[in-house]
Amino acid sequence: MKKKKGIYVAIGLLVVLGLLLGVYGCPSPTTPTTPTTPTTPTTPTTPTTPTTPTTPTAPAWEGVTWKLSNAWPPPEVNSLSRIAKLWADEVTAATDGKLQFEFFWGGALGKGPEHFTLITEGAVDVISTYPGYTLTKTPLQIIEYSFPFGPSDPWISYQTKRDLIAEFPQFTEEIEQWGIKQIFQVPPTAYTMQTTVPINTLEDLDGLKIGVIDANFGSWLEPVGISPVITPGYERYTMLETGVLEGTMDPTAFTHGLKNWEQAPNSLENAIITPCWEVLWVNMDSWNALPADVQATIEEVSIPFVEEVSKTLVTQWDQEIFDTWAEAGVTFTRLTDEEMDEWAVGCPDVPATWAADKEALGYPGWEIAKRYQEIAAQYGWDWPREWAVQP
């Protein structure tokens, strides 16, 4: 019986042990975990480029009105002023009306020599003027006046001066040092001589007192007996009327506009010279205040304008003046080509004096004088003799 009881106890323990293993038994083998694929390193984010601050939009240019002044009669009666007015109209049209002009003709703001001060001090924005008024400041600008019987054809005159200025920067530098921007030089009209008595031969000039604007210009009149009187054209009407002068040699348009021909009703048809001397100058501060595109527009407009004036309009305007004089009873006479050559041959070498004077001022005077003659000859001018012969 005891033996049987032990068997039951053993069986019970086995049952209990089985139950315990069912609950807390050894874990079933775990299915191996698939290795995790390594994560690809994240590419560093490119730093964001800082945003460039937006440049404020410049306000649209609203335009400006420039003051334009000269010492000559108004455009209706004077081609020198007409050139300035026509140019201004071209510029206003090309800038869609944004650059306007207020005009002061006839020396309303000052006499001829005073215009240099007006433009350099900014009292006006633009002047059309004669640079011979300021020879001590701009000594190169009227080279033509020292070369007897230079180009009388305005187109040749313009091309010669244009090329000379391009070749020698001193022409531009001596202007810009005064705070002036030169827009153009143009030959506004031919120089002719009007006298109180008819001139039929070269001898008829002997002893006459003739008003001229420049000392060098006057010096090449003396060989034929003329007594040059240096005086502004606007003073000559009364001087002719009172007998102080017996003639005037000036641009045809100037003589006409000032009515000096009324007191000197005899015209020598020979064109003495047609110098490229009328300049249009802009105050540099006024110029720099313009937008760059407006500056470019002005320069683009000015070139074809001046070419048309030189090629066509000057000759046309001069002929209109001669027609007006003829209708008013002016007598026209002409010296022969032989007499004009005789006059030229008898002149002193004024250009040599000019060249030496400019050398003393530090300019290449001899080279400029040489090139002036060469360039004019290239464009077809036949010089009566060689000038500026270096000793």
Summary of the structure (lengths in Angstrom):
residues: 391
radius of gyration: 44.7
end to end distance: 168.2
largest distance: 187.1
contacts: 1176
relative contact order: 0.14
helix: 47%
strand: 15%
